[in-house]
Amino acid sequence: KFGAKLSVSCVDNYVFLDKISWENFNESCHLKEQVEKYKETFGYYPESVHVDKIYRTRENRNWCKERGIRISGPKLGRPPKNVSEEEKKQAHSDECFRNAIEGKFGQAKRRFSLNLVMTKLPETSITSIAITFLVVNLSKLLRQFLSLFLSLFTNNRTGELIKPPFINFDYTLNNFYVLKLIDLSENSWSKVA
């Protein structure tokens, strides 16, 4: 209601801050810009775009269709009488997927004080907002790192120490040997340096 208006995108549960403005703006005008920024970052267009109703304009739908991007939500016009079970399932899946961005806003407000930005100048407010989303992304990255680290040492079924099947320890050991981080001649993990 008051303060900055944000336009953000969520890719793999990481939040990208696309636009911050103190003026009122129509978000639907920036969909093309955000999708092009996605292509610039990742090298390809997204398979689908999950958006609010305001983004589902005829112009945006045609633009996405030309690029082979599926846009979430019902088609414009009168709803069809018969909707297939597959279309219902896809619509439900899209809506659940779109809720991730709402959850990120809630997380930023509750856990990282996005709703308590008290800075006076626009530049410092923008910095504060950007840092909040940076910390949201860093917390996601930390959770991923910790879960990977813990999965290296535990087996959920037996609680024993194991070698996970997705890590080839011989390959890793040989790479450490090539980089001179360990000495394999003594059959131990002694440091070379």
Residue, then its C-alpha position, 0 to 999 in steps of 0.5 A: k500500500f505504501g512505500a516501494k512497489l516490487s516486481v520479483s521472480c522466483v526461479d528454483n526457489y531463489v528470488f530475483l528482484d526485477k523492479i523496485s519503484w516508488e511510483n504506481f505501475n502496472e506489473s503486466c507491462h514488465l513481463k516481457e522484460q522479466v522473461e528476457k532477463y531470464k533468457e539473458t541469465f540462463g541462456y534459454y526461455p523458461e518452459s512456463v511462466h506462472v503469473d497472477k491474473i493481471y499478467r494474463t493479457r492478450e498481448n503477453r499471451n501472444w508474446c509467450k506463445e510466439r516463444g513457446i512459453r506456456i503461461s499459467g491460468p485459464k484462457l481469456g474469454r468464456p470458460p469452456k464447458n468441458v475441461s479435461e482432467e489433464e487440464k485441471k491437473q495442470a491448472h492446479s499444479d501451476e497454481c501450487f507452483r505460483n504460490a511459491i512466490e507468495g511464500k517468499f514474500g511472507q518469509a521475507k516479511r516474517r523472518f527477514s523484516l521486509n515489512l519493517v523497512m524504516t529508512k528515509l531515503p529511496e536509495t537506502s530503502i532500495t538497498s535494504i530491500a535488496i539485502t533482504f532478498l539477498v539474505v532470503n536467497l542465502s538462507k536457501l543456499l545454506r539449507q541446501f549446503l547443510s542438507l548435502f553435507l549431512s547426507l554425506f554422513t548419514n543414512n536415514r534408514t540405519g543411521e550408519l555412516i555410508k558412502p552415498p551412491f551419487i559421490n564417486f570417492d575413488y574419483t574424488l580421491n584421485n582428483f585430490y591426489v592430482l592436485k597434491l592435496i593428499d599423498l596416496s603413497e602412504n595410504s593415508w590422508s596426510k597433507v603434502a604441504 
